[in-house]
Amino acid sequence: MDDKKILFSAIQPSGILTIGNYLGALQNFKKLQDDYNGIFAIADLHTLTVRQQPSVLRANVYQLAALYLACGIDVSKSILFAQSHVSAHAELAWILNTICYPGELSRMTQFKDKSKRHEDNINMGLMDYPVLMAADILLYQTELVPVGADQKQHLELSRDLAIRFNNLYGETFKVPEGYISKSSARIMSLADPTRKMSKSDANLNAFISMDDDKDTIIRKFKRAVTDSDNKIVVSPEKPGISNLLSIYCAFTGLTFEQAQEYFEGKGYGDFKIAVGEVVADKIDPIRLEKNKFLSDKQYLDSVLSEGANKAERLAYRTLNKVYKKVGLVLRNR
Ligand code: AQP
């Protein structure tokens, strides 16, 4: 690692990623890894907060590793690893739990939202999710965290916990900043544009997965919920059309004004097909590249193992400091 700032980001292997994950997170990483020391994690421990089928989860870990690589993560520049391979994450989460209060966690939007969606399994891990996320970030003395707007609240808690710990025990953690890309900060569900697009949505038509082929993508956009008038403009009264325009602009690089002008006088039908086409053109090559990586599990295992070795060295540097500060006796190795 050279003396560039540290950037950390993690994604859950809780399904095949959506274009929301791509626009909110993945697409930024390739550019950012040149200017920062990038640390990219597969947040497999976080995924367990919602019931998973073990064989599917295992497959999704490889899927995500391959997708990171297909989106341009270069392991000669950045660290790519699975969270569960570096036990310091769970260890630091325990320490941070001792300075975090239940009220701070129970008011989190994601906790409330997921509690509603998984009423049969509102477990402690679901509530504690942001503390584990804080541990992920703080372990690496991270300065920058690229996230979608949906994670802003969790990032705020990471900052609060860093400041709280530093005040209690002396300067230990860097206080991280968020990096939120403006155009594509929050991509909404195609079935309900007032909710964010999520890879674990039970309604497959609510999201575009990074694995969808062109026909599927266009079919899903055709079914996307919009409204009854026929104006293609961004407006709070038109959340469906606004969401589709955001997606179109994020994939083409056009501004809202340019896109609105382009679609002036056109109908929703043509507009939806046009959105589908730009999305498919962009994600098709990524899917093909991902499948190439997926066909070589041995290579993926070696990438993850090397990544974990590098991450572990950095993580234990911070964790030992934390253990010392709180008064634990370090193991003599
Ligand atoms: N709809 C979205 N728009 C923009 N960014 C998004 N992200 C997720 N959804 C959107 C960003 O993707 C990164 C990885 O997210 P995650 O998998 O760690 O957790 P999540 O935010 O809970 O993502 P999902 O897809 O909604 O997963 P499930 O369904 O399992 O809960 C984050 O940077 C996030 O901001």
Residues whose N, C-alpha, C, O or C-beta is under 5 A from the ligand:
A	BS01	AQP	A10 I11 Q12 S14 G20 N21 G24 A25 P146 V147 G148 A149 D150 Q151 S184 A185 R186 I187 M188 K196 M197 S198 K199 S200 D201
